[in-house]
Amino acid sequence: MASPDERLTAKLEQLPISDDAPMCSLLRTTLLKHAQQGSDITEPTVLGLLAITGVLEERLTRLEAMIQPATAPCPPHRLAPTDYVCTNDSACQSKLP
């Protein structure tokens, strides 16, 4: 019967991780080394997951900022329609013809 460390090592080795996920791969490698040495993997697991979560949150925040439309609506215009062309058409309140 396999020990808990051996079972954990086997599970970590079999865990499918994409080549496009280098941080997850690095975390698995680190955890494998700790498990193979019989070390407690709680601390490196938590730290690794926090690092990965931080990077993902930062990327998501940047992506959201890039794809969100302007939140401030364009104010009503006091110019004649021939004198002004609004560049913020989706948020424009004037709706000039």
Sequence and secondary structure as in RCSB ss.txt:
>XXXX:A:sequence
MASPDERLTAKLEQLPISDDAPMCSLLRTTLLKHAQQGSDITEPTVLGLLAITGVLEERLTRLEAMIQPATAPCP
PHRLAPTDYVCTNDSACQSKLP
>XXXX:A:secstr
   HHHHHHHHHHH    TT HHHHHHHHHHHHHHHTT   HHHHHHHHHHHHHHHHHHHHHHHHHHS  SS B 
   S TTT   S GGGBSS   
